[in-house]
Structures are given as C-alpha cells and as structure tokens.
Amino acid sequence: MHVYRYEENPVVAPKDVTPHRSDFEVIGAFNAGVAKFKDEIIMVLRIAERPISVDPNIVKAPIYNPTRNELEIFDFRLDDTDYDFSDPRVIRKKGDASGFTYLTSLSYLRIARSQDGHHFEIDDKPFVYPSNELETFGVEDPRVTQIGDTYYVYFSAVSPVGVGESLVSTKDFKSHEHHGMIFAPENKDVLIFPEKVNGKYYAIHRPVPKSIGRPEMWIAESTNLKHWGNHKFLLGLRQDEWDNARMGGGAVPIKTDKGWLELYHGASHDHRYCMGAVLLDLNDPTKVIARSNHPILEPEADYEVEGFFGNVVFSCGAIVEGDVVKMYYGVADTSMACAELSLSEILESLIYI
Amino acid sequence: MHVYRYEENPVVAPKDVTPHRSDFEVIGAFNAGVAKFKDEIIMVLRIAERPISVDPNIVKAPIYNPTRNELEIFDFRLDDTDYDFSDPRVIRKKGDASGFTYLTSLSYLRIARSQDGHHFEIDDKPFVYPSNELETFGVEDPRVTQIGDTYYVYFSAVSPVGVGESLVSTKDFKSHEHHGMIFAPENKDVLIFPEKVNGKYYAIHRPVPKSIGRPEMWIAESTNLKHWGNHKFLLGLRQDEWDNARMGGGAVPIKTDKGWLELYHGASHDHRYCMGAVLLDLNDPTKVIARSNHPILEPEADYEVEGFFGNVVFSCGAIVEGDVVKMYYGVADTSMACAELSLSEILESLIYI
C-alpha cells in the first residue's frame, strides 16, 4: 500500500491549541471528524485538557456539573490509598468493577479550518462542550456526516452512568442543535452513512457488551437519524491478526462502484491501533463483501509511535477526491496527521469473502 | 404491603409443560409477559429446556443454527479442563473474559391461556423460537405491550455476539412478525409504554455497560416502536438497599392519576431479587416522581426461596382491574406465580422525591 504522509504531520498538535481556560493545559488535539464546508476543509477536533496541578502530589479530575452549568475540579492526593492512579488517563476507586471512576482530563470538540488541508487555523472557542448529565466526563472522538446542507456531528458522551453516542447537527459549524443520545451505553465509533440506502439511513456502531460478546462492529437503520433499530452484527475480530482485541468504524463510509468502503480501526491485545478496510454491499450495507487482510495504515512515523498513548493511528474521517483518499487520523491520542492513499489500490487489496 | 399470593401458586411449573422435543427436558417455565386477549389472560412463558444427558460425565449445550434452521447439540466432558462447569446454567471457557461461553439450556417463548387467571392451559408448540443469528442461544424474559389490536412481544435475544432486545408483533398469539433487534447489546428488561405520551412512544430499558456504569434503568423514545433514540438515564441503584447490585423494568408501565407506575426488579449483591415500584411523570416519563423505599414483594414463599436459582421474584407483567394489581412473576428462575396487590396501597407507599 502506497501511503503519502504529509510533510506537515502532525498537522495539528496540542501546542497549536490555546486552552479554553487559563488554569488548564491542552494535552490532546486528536481523533477529529472531517468535512468539506464551502471552500474549506473542517476538522472537528477532540481537544483534551487537564487542570494544571501545581502540587505534584495532587491529581485533578474535571467534571461538568449540568445543574450549575460549570466545571467542578476535584482534587485527589496521590497517597490516597482508596484510589489507583497507575493509568495517567484515569482515576480508579479500588474495588470499583468499572474500568475507571474519574478521568484526569476533559474532552470537548473544537473546529479547525483549512484551505489546503495541510495548514489549519483553530477556532478560539469550543464548538461542542459538555452540556448535560450524560456528558459530565466529556465528549470524545467526533465524526461528521454531511447530508444535504446539514452536517451531523456525533461523538462519545462520557459520564458515570456510561459511554454512549450523542448527536448534534449544524449548518454553519458555529452553532448546533443537540438531538440527544442516539446509541445507549456502552457504544462508540458510530458512522452514519451519507445517504439513504433503499429508503433507510444506516449507521455502523460499536457496542461493548459485558456478559458476552466483544467490542465489534454492528449496523443499525433509521428513518430520521435520531431513532435507530434493527441492529445487526456486521464484522468481528480475527484471532491472531492485527485486529484481534477490539475494532470499530473509522471514517464515514465512502460510496464506490464496488460497494460502501469503510475504513475501520482494529487493535491488538498489546493496544497497537491500525487502520483496515471493509467493503459493504451497495444496496444492503448489512452484508460484508470484502475485507483487508493487512492494515492499510500502521503506526510507523515517530509521531504515531510516541505520545500520550503511543502506537495508535485512529481515523475518524477522510476526504475523497477522485482516486485520492485524504485520511485524517489521530496519532498516539495526541495530535492529528493526514495521509493520502489510492482508493483503487485500497479496493484492489481487499479479499472477497 | 398486603400481598395475596394465589393458593394455586406456582400457577405454572416445569412439570406442567411438555418438552418441545422428546430428547429434551423442561427445567423452567417462568418470567412470563402477560396480556388480556379476548376473554383470556395470556402468559407468554419463557420455557427453558435442556438436552437430556444419559451420561453423567457429559454436559450438553444446545445452539440454534440459523443457516440450517435447526438445533445443534454440543457435548462437553465434565473432565475437560479447558472449561469451567461450576455454574450449572453455563459453560465457560477458561480464560474467556465473558460471563459465559455456552448455555446449558435453550429458552424460547410459549403461550399459556386462562379464563380465570389461576388455571392455565399451555400451547403444544413454541410461539417464538430462535430464528436468526442473534438468537442462537435462545430468547428470554418476554414482555407484552398491547397497542390497539396489536400485541408487541419483546425479549432478550442471546447469542455469542451479545444479549440485546428483539421485537415481534402479533394479533392472534398464533403467528407473529419479527421486527429485528430494537436495543443493541448489552440490553434487556425493556418495557414499552402502552400508549404515546406527547406524540412519542417511550420504553424503559436496561443497558449493561462494561467500562463504566452499572445495570440501571434508562428510557428512550420512538415514533414507530422499531427505532429508538434520545436515551436518558432514568433510575439508579441505591447503596445499602435491597436494590444495590442490579435492577431493571418489570411490568409494562401502568397509567394512574398520579403518574406512570413501573413495577421494577432490584437485586442485592447476594442475588436476592425483589420487586419495587417507581412513579414517572404522566406527561414526561423521563422524570422520576416517587419510589418505594421497601420492596412491594420479596421472596418468602417456599416456591420463591427454593428452585433452580432461589430467592428470586421477577415480574414481567401485571393485569390491573380497578384497584387490584394481579402481578404475575417468575419464581426462582423455575415457575410462575401470581400475587394480588392494591394499586392505591402501592401508590401510597411511595416516597416522593
């Protein structure tokens, strides 16, 4: 696979972003959804910020309070034996069966704009900020689907009661309307198709069940984009392959002559995230036609291998122009990069089932 | 709380049910949804059957094969060290992070009919039997909502890819139409309201998230009963109470002057299941008005305390006639019982929030 990584990579990094509060620092500008808007390429960035801690013995957890409509910041002493601080991303109460109890950073969505797709200017203010009780720990990993002149932006909504997927829409990337949570916990990595297929909207999604089942790709249908049903299992993990631990949709599905092309992420048990591709039937996207045996992109560049959470390439969106797929992708849970791939080469690399 | 348990309890027990295959035995006839149909009370029973094993060293796992449209039965030797057989309900592959790998029984839905609500006749054949790849381990815990002359029957669909909630509809309790999975894994204990509220259908549901969040009650809306969205958190567990470990909706919500009354189940950490009550706003059922501090029904009778999985009362439906709530409920994951309670007494027992 020929991959042309931009010389400017990372195209956006935390240092390029002004924190939204003076007592915070930006630790991530990554996993952006992308869209074409007028003559610009828009990135809807996930910005992760954490409260600056002047005392090295204190870890802070920012939590949005929907009643007071403001952030609260809780302090935890590193020597507090009730909590586990071994993962810098989270604070876990000992004995808590959950994966985490608090997050050490707050993520929200912010717009970056570019004329050439290489150089971006970042808006001063947040675009989507936590606004309800299902978003108290932040909003993460946005994707953008354009349908007509409306852009649907959807993202993981994180709170103590679970991680689900919520939806807003915008026509101008300034204001937005909130449509609530469209996929109940635990779910993320939703990708809404850019047009109806046989009269129905479709979305790929990624449940994370507890009792039985694994983090794999499902597909659902809708008539109005807000209510979803007829959930079907779509694509599963492969033992002994690069996508053997967890997987989920990446970019908005790309319509081609051969079928709907979905660029998805897969991770191995040692948490190495790569991008792969799967082809779905043009008239029935619940049917898998073909799949890549090998990743189309692997973490290799230094900005992909090293960072807050290294060895991660994670695309939430791509721009297709002719045969060129401009795949934007988060690197190392830190920054944004872009690589160009050939659409026909991706399609030819797939193994038909 | 005054509780009148029927003298006939259990009103249906496994011994009353002929297995659907001569090589199977019925081990459960429980957790039935109920409805009034013409002049009858209908129970949609969950029937659990297991393949008869003549060799005490062999445990069998029945699995529906959707391609061949038939059951397959897998044999496991009790001395196979790759598997854990300590829970008689499941077979767990050692090292499998899931709660289970196979089930030792197959559940499906079967109709019982009664003129008086005390004495039931059970249909000869299954009503809803596993029929697709999301039901290969069986269908469980049905509820029934009547809207007009259509009865919506929905249930947990269990398979290796997860446990979700699927929907069928019937007008005659003989044939049914399948509408697919309406709540993606992991989800169960769905309760569809019997009428629209302010132009929308509502359903209580019970996600089981993995990373963060607990088995608690949520609520969603729909315009067509098949597609659901605007998921909101509804009601949570209470520390140090009888409902501190897991909870979920029970009976179809009952419309009263005071609000929508939901009879729900709660379980403690030692797996004792009781029934409680919660009152939701009549015009906005996403709002909780009041809740019972104490259970309205606890496992006390011998058929509730002892059985396949003892200390369980678990209602999936009730018939309301005037002030009388005829609450049908599964006992000990084995049989069906019924108890009559006073609607006004339940309402008066609630603590307003």
Interface residues (C-beta under 8 A of the other chain):
Chain A: S98 G99 F100 T101 E133 L134 V158 P160 V161 G162 V163 G164 H179 G180 M181 I182 F183 A184 P185 E186 N187 H205 P207 V208 P209 K210 S211 I212 G213 R214 E216 W218 A220 E221 S222 T223 N224 K226 H227 W228 G229 N230 H231 K232 F233 G236
Chain B: S98 G99 F100 T101 E133 L134 V158 P160 V161 G162 V163 G164 H179 G180 M181 I182 F183 A184 P185 E186 N187 H205 P207 V208 P209 K210 S211 I212 G213 R214 E216 W218 A220 E221 S222 T223 N224 K226 H227 W228 G229 N230 H231 K232 F233 G236
